[in-house]
Amino acid sequence: MKDKLYIHFVVDFPYSLNMDQCKALEAVLHPRTLIQLTDIDIDECEETMLHDVNIDECEKTT
């Protein structure tokens, strides 16, 4: 089945974190790793476009 998928995220990012907050985040999130993508990895990526959507309007049409 093909249709539109709308995901509404509201994220409040802090302006800064102190060292204790960074350590707390690292304890609950996956460890940070540097990923070096190869040309093959990049070729296999799917490009998509993000668009601003009025969620209220979407709910009226469903």
C-alpha distance (Angstrom), angle and dihedral (degrees) to the residues before:
residue distance angle dihedral
M1 . . .
K2 3.77 . .
D3 3.78 121.9 .
K4 3.77 141.4 128.8
L5 3.78 121.0 -71.2
Y6 3.79 118.6 -155.6
I7 3.78 119.5 -166.5
H8 3.77 118.6 -177.2
F9 3.81 114.8 -157.9
V10 3.77 124.9 -175.9
V11 3.79 110.5 -171.3
D12 3.78 125.0 173.5
F13 3.78 107.9 -161.1
P14 3.79 117.9 -162.6
Y15 3.78 118.0 -122.7
S16 3.80 90.5 -127.0
L17 3.80 142.8 -5.6
N18 3.77 129.0 -142.9
M19 3.81 120.4 -133.9
D20 3.82 94.1 -97.0
Q21 3.80 90.9 53.3
C22 3.81 90.7 49.0
K23 3.80 91.0 51.6
A24 3.82 91.0 48.1
L25 3.82 90.8 52.5
E26 3.79 91.9 47.3
A27 3.80 89.3 51.8
V28 3.83 93.2 58.0
L29 3.81 100.3 32.8
H30 3.76 129.3 64.0
P31 3.79 112.5 -84.5
R32 3.76 116.5 -89.9
T33 3.77 113.3 -103.0
L34 3.74 131.7 177.5
I35 3.77 109.2 -125.0
Q36 3.76 118.9 -160.6
L37 3.79 109.3 -161.3
T38 3.78 118.5 -148.3
D39 3.80 123.6 -141.6
I40 3.81 88.2 -103.0
D41 3.82 91.0 53.7
I42 3.79 90.7 49.7
D43 3.83 91.7 48.8
E44 3.81 89.7 54.3
C45 3.82 93.4 52.8
E46 3.76 118.7 107.4
E47 3.77 115.3 -133.6
T48 3.76 118.7 -143.9
M49 3.75 136.4 174.4
L50 3.79 124.3 -127.7
H51 3.77 117.2 -143.7
D52 3.77 131.4 -170.2
V53 3.78 108.8 -112.8
N54 3.78 132.3 -169.9
I55 3.82 100.3 -129.9
D56 3.81 92.1 -163.7
E57 3.81 90.2 59.1
C58 3.82 91.3 48.6
E59 3.79 92.4 53.0
K60 3.82 90.8 53.8
T61 3.82 92.0 57.1
T62 3.82 96.4 49.3
